[in-house]
Amino acid sequence: MKKEAHDETGAISIQVIERMVSLLDALAMYPDPVSLKELSAATKLHPSTAHRILNDMVVKRFVDRSEPGTYRLGMRLLELGNIVKSRLSVREAALDFMRALHRKTHQTINLSVRQSDEIVYIDRSFSERSGMQVVRAIGGRAPLHLTSTGKLFLSIDDPKAVRAYATRTGLAGHNKNSITDLSKLERELSMVRALGYARDNEELELGVRCMAAGIRDDSGKLVAGLSISAPADRLQEDWVEDLVTTAAQISSALGFVSQQNLQDGVA
């Protein structure tokens, strides 16, 4: 009998939590305060049940009662969200996703950020099976215009900033494939913006090709690039979809919500 009572109590607790979450999700869909009637309809909860749970959440500041009978998300959620954000780094958010992408492609997966006119490699997932020696260690640097991730960052700069970068760096090249001409770089960046990802076709290192997709934080800012590096003859075009999807998953883990996700949520 005790076990049955315990199981029943646990089931009730889970049900209450599920109802709380459904109310929070419903509130998140509306930019303005929402009436009890609308919330009840959206969650399919009886008005008295929704009212009771909302009142409990108001006490704990998860929900604010803006006017009698209307509700909106509370400040406690913002406080908790800021705590989570302060404790979550790009590297922490990306690690498991990088490992999964490496297992799927068996190639080197790089995580890089921009520092001034260079990218810095801050993490990497690789193995001997990749068939490629890692030349740049974690902490290594490379010019923006010679790398796939660097092109992502340049592609969000305005034309004046790109020209200033070209002037500062002289668009120095590393080999015969390096982009050293401003007009060619501008065409390349236009293609990056159109495609949503970038490439390095043996421009940094002969025999090595890369593709990169951007990672954004909760504010929508481009904070890092995720790239696949492979021997030039092994890079596969069908990895692009996996790469873009993985970068989007990391962005989501950082709190980024794309316009597509918002539309899907409303639908």
N, C-alpha and C positions, 0 to 999 in steps of 0.2 A: 504493500500500500504506500509506503514511504517513497519507493522508487517511482510509482505512478504519479504521486503528488509532485515529486521533483520534476519529472518529465513534463507534466502539465504546466508547471510554473515557468519552466524554460521555454516552452512553446509560446506561452503568453508574452514573455519578455521579447522574444524574437519578433512576434507579431506587432508589438508596440513599436519596436525599432523600425520595422519595415514601413509602418504607417507614418512614422516621423520622417523617414527618408523620402517617402512619396510626397509628403507635404512640402518638404524643402525643395525637392525637384520641381514641383508645381510652382512654388514661389519664384524659383530661379528663371522660369519661363516668361515672367511678366516684369516689365521695367517699372511699372507703377504699383502702388498698393492694391491688393486683391481682396475681394469680399469673401466672406465665409461661404456664400452660396457658390461662387465660382470655384473655390478650392475644393469644396465637397464634390462638385460635378467633375472636376479634373482628376481627382483621386479616387472617385467612386466610394468615398467614405460617407457614412451617415453624418449629417450636420452636427449632431450632438457629439459624436466621436471625434470629428475633426476639431470642433470647438474645444473639447477637453485637452486634446494633445497640443493644440496651438497655445492654449493658456499656460500649459506646463513649459513650453519652449520659450514663451514670453518671459516667464520668471527667470529662466536661465540665460536670457538675452540672445538665444539663437534666432528668435523671431521678434520683430518690433510691431506693436499695435499702433499704427500711425493715426488712425481715427477709429471711433467706435465701429466695430464690425469689419475693419479692413486690416490687412497684415502685409508685411514685407520682411525680407531677410534681415537678420539682426547683426549688430556690430561684433558680437562674439565670434561669428564665422570669419569676419575679416581679421580679427586678432589671431585666431588659430591659423588662418591661412598664411599670415605674415610669419608666424613661427615656423611653419612647415617650409616656407620659401627660404627663410634664413638658414635652415639646416640642410637644404638640398642643393648640391652643386651639380653642374653639368656632368662632371665625371661620374658622380654617384648615380645620376639618372640614366646615363648612357651605358654603363658597364655591361649589364645583363643583355641589353639589346645588341651591343657590339659583339658579344660572344656568340649570340644566336646567329647573327649575320655571318660571322666568320665560319661557324659550323656549316652554314648553308653554302657558302661560296668557296671555302677553304683558301681564301685569300686574306691579305693583310687589311685590317680595318683600322682607320686612323680617326682620331678626334682632335680637331685643331681649333684654335681661336686666333683672332686678329690682335696683334700688338703693333700699332703704328703702321709701317709699310711692309710688315712681314706677317706670316702666320707662324704660330708656335704649336708644335705637336704636344698635346697634354696627356694623351693616352693612346694605347694601341692594343689590338687583339690580333695575334698572329701565331703561327706554328711553323715547324720545319716543312710541313706539307704544302705550304704556300708556294714553295719553289722559287722564292725570291728573297735575297738577303736584304734585311732592313738596313738602309744606309743612314737614315736620320733617326737618332734615338729620341726618346721622349725628352722634351726640352729643346730639341733642335728647331732651327728656324729656316724659312725659305721665303723668297720674294712673292708678293701677292700675285703678280701677273704671270708667274710661271707655274702656279699650282691651281688645281681645281677648286679647292676651298678658298684660296685667295681671290679667284675670279668671282666667287659668290659674293664676297664682301665688296669688291670693286663694283659689282653690278648694281648695288644699292646706292652707290655714291652718285651725286649729280655730275654732269659732264665737266663742270669747272673743277671739281675735286679730282676727277680722273686725270685731267690734264695737269693739274698740280702734282699729282703722284708721278706722272710720266716725267715731268721736269725734275723733280727731286731725285728720282732713281735712275733717270736716263734709260729706263727700260732695258737694263743690261741683261744679256742672254747667257745661257749656260752651254748651249749647243746649237746646231743648225736648225732645230725645230722650234727654238724659243721665239716667242712673239716679242719683237723689239721695235715694232712700228706702231705708233699711236692709233692710226686709222684702222689697222688690223685688230688692235686690242679693242677698240670701240665696237667694231663689228662682232667680235667674239662676245663681248659683254651684252650686246643686244640679243644675241642668240641665247645666252644664259638666262636673261630675263624672260624670253619667250618660252623656253623649255622648262624652266624651274629647277634645273640642275646644271652642273658645269663639268668640263672635261679638261684633262691634261694629257695631250697626245705626245708623250716623250719630250715634253718641253723643259722639264726640270732635269730628268735623267734619261738618257738613251736606254731603250729597252724596257721602260716602265711607263705604263699608262694608268690613269686614275679617273675616277668619276666621283663627284661630290654633291651632296644635298644639304640644305641649310637646316639648322636647329634654332628654334625661336623660343623665347621665354614667355612668361604670362602676359607681358606687355606687348608682345608681337615683335620685339627686337631680335634681330639676327645675332646670336651670341656664339655660335660655333658652327663648324662644318663637319659632316661625317663623310668619309671617303673610303673607297675601295681602291687599293693599289695592287696591280698584278703585272706579271710579265706581259709585254706588249701583245704577244700572240695568244694570250689566254683570257684577256678581258672579254667578257660576254655581255652582249647588249641586253639580254633579258635580266641582268642584275640591276638594271636601272630601277625597275619597279620595286624590287626588294629594298634597294637603297633608299628610295624616296619614302617608302612606307615606314622603314625603320627610323628615319630621321623624324618623320611625323609622330611616331610613337614616343620618341624621346622628348619632342616638343610638348606633346600632350602631358607627359610625366612632369614637365616643368610648369604646367598650367596654361599652356597656349591652347586657345580654342579657335580653330579656323572658321572661316565664313561657311564652309561646307558643313562643318559639324553643327554650327548654329542653325543652319537651314534644316539639317536632318532632325535636330532636336525639336524645332518648331513643328516639323511635319509629323 
